[in-house]
Amino acid sequence: MRDTPRLGIGIGWRPEIADTVEGLAGVDWVEAVAENVCPGHLPESLLRLRERGVTVVPHGVSLGLGGADRPDPRKLADLAERAEALGSPLVTEHIAFVRAGGGRTASPVLEAGHLLPVPRTRDALRVLCENVRIAQDALPVPLAVENIAALISWPDEELSEGQFLAELVERTGVRLLIDVANLHTNHVNRGEDPARALDELPVEAIAYVHVAGGVERDGVWHDTHAHPVTRPVLDVLAELRARIAPPGALLERDDDFPPAAELAGELTMIRDTLAGPAGPTGPTGSVGTAVPLSAAPTNPARPSAGGGGTGHGDDNGSDVEIDMDVNSGDAFGDGAGERDCDGDGEAVRDRLALGQTALLSALVAGAPVPAGFDSERLGVQSRALISKRAGVIAKVAPELPEILGDGFRPAFVSYATNRPIRTGYRRDALDFAEHLLIADEPGDPVARRRLTLWWRERAGARPPGRAARLVHAARAALTGR
């Protein structure tokens, strides 16, 4: 029986702060975004950290375990390859969906460019459990899955966040990556009590913890990973520490990186918060306490799945009863998950696919808001997706904000509104540039000439002329774009 590795205190490794991370004292481990690491050409910084005995954990962001389709075998193979190349003791991913559409809905595949929440329903849980099992079977090391931050709530949810995570662990034995910043986000945005979520989930299943900063605007908390860690987030971490000493804790920072001294100060705050005594349900050791990895943990202190809980924070507080009838096809223990591969399991996936496609179409393609959703909050989420997309474009094509200056973001927002990502961010950058050139933008001739040269070098063709503009106008008339 293997134990959860004792990770200690860590920080998210990003290329922009690679040197800083190497120089920080007291960093026991780092986490790297899996999709940004090439197994055959590992960054020198990660190699040096490994030589010093620093553990590296790959953190996936594109698998979409909460989506209606089964995990892509190629993405699973890529994640497995990165785990082996880095000598990692485990890999992590998210409880989220990141794309929708396709064959199940006879519609184009839509990419969110972000992690979107899974409905906390029996159908979604059933699909998630099978997807997690598929991933577990394909990976050479244990898997831990992360709760996400959300701006929106699905209507008619049947489980609270803690109940949903508890059932997932009970049925699959998967480990949890608990992001306390995300629990705080969901408290502000969805009215959910972090303490209640911690009471309901099996804390013994925690592999490690994420801590990150954000900012509140107009009553909405944005989990930016670009702001300092706030006291409310540390308070949630203290709530968790009162229940158990997690095997590891990691500071996440993805943008607007501060000086090394500020990062060191945030690591010290995390370390100090975790130095407090654990409560009666947790071990008495410091951060890094190991617990068995192979068993499917249960928590006798949490409420039973059959009652005592409520749905998400917007409901009326009535008790929720979870149907665990083995004959219902909703039980996953003892290999029952294989039955989901046909029959009613496909109908469940189809229902989930329709719901997720309708939501994502409203967020990125201008489709009507699905029934039961808050249209104002969906607008906030849609704008947040575009803002995140603009930030990624600025990184993969830094020449564009340099050419366009202050006009970059407004021009991109205008372009991206109701226009989904097609085939990745680099293609998106080219499409954006083409869109501007067809519209005879930017107005400054020098900037337009520079943009034309940039587009030509990467697109391998002449910039669009009058004929291309006519074709584009006709296409726009047909598609409504």
Secondary structure, DSSP 8 states (H G I E B T S, - for coil): --B----EEEEEE-GGGHHHHHH-TT--EEEEEGGG--GGG--HHHHHHHHTT-EEEEE-SS--TTSSS---HHHHHHHHHHHHHHT-S-EEEESSEEEEEETTTTEEEEEEEEEE----SHHHHHHHHHHHHHHHHH-SS-EEEE----S---TT--S-HHHHHHHHHHHH--EEEEEHHHHHHHHHHH---HHHHHHHS-GGGEEEEEEE--EEETTEEE--SSS---HHHHHHHHHHHTT---SEEEEE--SS---HHHHHHHHHHHHHHTTS---TTS-SS-TT---BSSS----TTS--TTSS-BSSTTS---B------GGGT---GGGGGGGGGSTHHHHHHHHHHHHHHHHHHHHHS-----TTS-HHHHHHHHHHHHHHHHHHHHHH-THHHHHHGGGHHHHHHHHHTT--B-S-HHHHHHHHHHHHHHTT-SSSHHHHHHHHHHHHHHHSS----HHHHHHHHHHHHHHT-
